[in-house]
Amino acid sequence: MSGTAGLATFAGACDDDGWVSVRHGSDHVERHHVRRWLRDADPVDLDLVGVCDGPTLDVGCGPGRLTVALAQQGTPALGIDICAEAVTRTRML
Ligand SMILES: C[S@@+](CC[C@H](N)C(=O)[O-])C[C@H]1O[C@@H](n2cnc3c(N)ncnc32)[C@H](O)[C@@H]1O
């Protein structure tokens, strides 16, 4: 999955039941649930957020959960994303 095809798949998964399949080569497929990216930051995410000690640009922020975690720790943060569905969900937070 790449380019606009990948974006369309992500957008569709946001609207449907949330599952996407990512194929690596011919025989390895990973299944991911998009709603994972709608949850609050988990301990691993917070480790990453914790090393951001200056104004941070969250490129590919999705619905913005890491951007929110950055703001909650007092780090100025701006999230950007090219997926309209992700941006719409950010505005619902
Ligand atoms: C796997 S999701 C992760 C979302 C978020 N970072 C998180 O951890 O919850 C990847 C995000 O990257 C965005 N994305 C992909 N290519 C991008 C690009 N070129 N510029 C900005 N965002 C992009 C997708 O729209 C999607 O929302």
The ligand as a Tripos MOL2 file, in Angstrom:
@<TRIPOS>MOLECULE
LIG
   27    29     1     0     0
SMALL
NO_CHARGES

@<TRIPOS>ATOM
      1 C1         -0.5280    5.0840   11.1660 C.3       1 LIG1
      2 S1         -1.3410    6.6500   11.2580 S.3       1 LIG1
      3 C2         -0.6240    7.2640   12.7810 C.3       1 LIG1
      4 C3         -1.3480    8.4650   13.3610 C.3       1 LIG1
      5 C4         -0.6750    9.0980   14.6190 C.3       1 LIG1
      6 N1          0.7060    9.4820   14.3670 N.3       1 LIG1
      7 C5         -0.7310    8.1870   15.8290 C.2       1 LIG1
      8 O1          0.2780    7.6020   16.2070 O.co2     1 LIG1
      9 O2         -1.8250    8.0520   16.4050 O.co2     1 LIG1
     10 C6         -0.3710    7.5280    9.9920 C.3       1 LIG1
     11 C7         -0.9060    8.9150    9.6070 C.3       1 LIG1
     12 O3          0.0190    9.5510    8.7110 O.3       1 LIG1
     13 C8         -0.7110   10.3090    7.7650 C.3       1 LIG1
     14 N2          0.1420   10.5980    6.6020 N.ar      1 LIG1
     15 C9          0.5970    9.7090    5.6730 C.ar      1 LIG1
     16 N3          1.3650   10.3400    4.7730 N.ar      1 LIG1
     17 C10         1.4080   11.6610    5.1440 C.ar      1 LIG1
     18 C11         2.0500   12.8080    4.5910 C.ar      1 LIG1
     19 N4          2.7990   12.7410    3.4800 N.pl3     1 LIG1
     20 N5          1.8880   14.0010    5.2170 N.ar      1 LIG1
     21 C12         1.1220   14.0850    6.3450 C.ar      1 LIG1
     22 N6          0.4860   13.0190    6.9060 N.ar      1 LIG1
     23 C13         0.6290   11.8220    6.3110 C.ar      1 LIG1
     24 C14        -1.9380    9.4480    7.4880 C.3       1 LIG1
     25 O4         -3.0060   10.1930    6.9380 O.3       1 LIG1
     26 C15        -2.2440    8.8920    8.8920 C.3       1 LIG1
     27 O5         -3.1740    9.7190    9.5750 O.3       1 LIG1
@<TRIPOS>BOND
     1     1     2 1
     2     2     3 1
     3     2    10 1
     4     3     4 1
     5     4     5 1
     6     5     6 1
     7     5     7 1
     8     7     8 2
     9     7     9 1
    10    10    11 1
    11    11    12 1
    12    11    26 1
    13    12    13 1
    14    13    14 1
    15    13    24 1
    16    14    15 ar
    17    14    23 ar
    18    15    16 ar
    19    16    17 ar
    20    17    18 ar
    21    17    23 ar
    22    18    19 1
    23    18    20 ar
    24    20    21 ar
    25    21    22 ar
    26    22    23 ar
    27    24    25 1
    28    24    26 1
    29    26    27 1
@<TRIPOS>SUBSTRUCTURE
     1 LIG1         1 GROUP 0 **** ****
